């Protein structure tokens, strides 16, 4: 337990960044109708299942339609 407390100052900003990125990604998916690849359902599943940075980053690289 003491070891976790030692790393907590480094983990808190990463956790906040992860959930902020996830929230923005979900907002973007739900408010846009066009995607480069896939559809809304596909990107929601990918984003939620790969909830770490991987899902949102994949969406912004391969799914977000450039407008």
C-alpha positions as a Markdown table, in Angstrom:
| # | Residue | x | y | z |
|---|---|---|---|---|
| 1 | Unk | 0.0 | 0.0 | 0.0 |
| 2 | Unk | 2.8 | 2.4 | 0.8 |
| 3 | Unk | 4.3 | 1.8 | -2.7 |
| 4 | Unk | 1.0 | 2.9 | -4.3 |
| 5 | Unk | 1.0 | 6.1 | -2.3 |
| 6 | Unk | 4.5 | 6.8 | -3.6 |
| 7 | Unk | 3.3 | 6.7 | -7.2 |
| 8 | Unk | 0.0 | 8.4 | -6.6 |
| 9 | Unk | 1.2 | 11.9 | -7.6 |
| 10 | Unk | 2.2 | 10.5 | -11.0 |
| 11 | Unk | -0.9 | 8.3 | -11.5 |
| 12 | Unk | -3.6 | 11.0 | -10.7 |
| 13 | Unk | -2.7 | 13.2 | -13.7 |
| 14 | Unk | -2.6 | 10.1 | -16.0 |
| 15 | Unk | -6.0 | 8.9 | -14.8 |
| 16 | Unk | -7.5 | 12.4 | -15.2 |
| 17 | Unk | -6.1 | 12.6 | -18.8 |
| 18 | Unk | -7.4 | 9.1 | -19.6 |
| 19 | Unk | -10.9 | 9.8 | -18.5 |
| 20 | Unk | -10.9 | 13.3 | -20.2 |
| 21 | Unk | -9.8 | 11.8 | -23.5 |
| 22 | Unk | -12.4 | 9.0 | -23.1 |
| 23 | Unk | -15.2 | 11.6 | -22.4 |
| 24 | Unk | -14.2 | 13.8 | -25.3 |
| 25 | Unk | -14.0 | 10.8 | -27.6 |
| 26 | Unk | -17.5 | 9.5 | -26.6 |
| 27 | Unk | -18.9 | 13.0 | -27.0 |
| 28 | Unk | -17.4 | 13.3 | -30.5 |
| 29 | Unk | -18.7 | 9.8 | -31.5 |
| 30 | Unk | -22.2 | 10.5 | -30.3 |
| 31 | Unk | -22.5 | 14.0 | -31.9 |
| 32 | Unk | -21.1 | 13.2 | -35.4 |
| 33 | Unk | -22.7 | 11.1 | -38.1 |
| 34 | Unk | -19.9 | 10.4 | -40.5 |
| 35 | Unk | -16.7 | 8.4 | -39.9 |
| 36 | Unk | -13.7 | 7.6 | -42.2 |
| 37 | Unk | -14.0 | 3.9 | -41.3 |
| 38 | Unk | -16.7 | 2.0 | -39.5 |
| 39 | Unk | -19.9 | 3.3 | -37.9 |
| 40 | Unk | -21.0 | 4.7 | -34.6 |
| 41 | Unk | -21.7 | 1.4 | -33.0 |
| 42 | Unk | -18.3 | 0.0 | -34.0 |
| 43 | Unk | -16.4 | 3.1 | -32.6 |
| 44 | Unk | -18.4 | 3.0 | -29.4 |
| 45 | Unk | -17.5 | -0.6 | -28.8 |
| 46 | Unk | -13.8 | 0.0 | -29.7 |
| 47 | Unk | -13.6 | 3.0 | -27.4 |
| 48 | Unk | -15.3 | 1.5 | -24.4 |
| 49 | Unk | -13.6 | -1.9 | -24.6 |
| 50 | Unk | -10.1 | -0.4 | -25.2 |
| 51 | Unk | -10.8 | 2.2 | -22.6 |
| 52 | Unk | -7.2 | 3.0 | -22.0 |
| 53 | Unk | -5.6 | 5.5 | -24.3 |
| 54 | Unk | -5.7 | 2.9 | -27.2 |
| 55 | Unk | -9.4 | 3.2 | -28.0 |
| 56 | Unk | -9.7 | 7.0 | -28.2 |
| 57 | Unk | -6.4 | 7.3 | -30.0 |
| 58 | Unk | -7.5 | 4.7 | -32.6 |
| 59 | Unk | -10.8 | 6.6 | -33.1 |
| 60 | Unk | -9.0 | 9.9 | -33.7 |
| 61 | Unk | -6.5 | 8.3 | -36.1 |
| 62 | Unk | -8.8 | 6.1 | -38.1 |
| 63 | Unk | -12.4 | 6.9 | -37.4 |
| 64 | Unk | -12.8 | 10.7 | -37.1 |
| 65 | Unk | -14.0 | 12.3 | -40.4 |
| 66 | Unk | -12.0 | 15.4 | -41.2 |
| 67 | Unk | -14.4 | 18.2 | -41.7 |
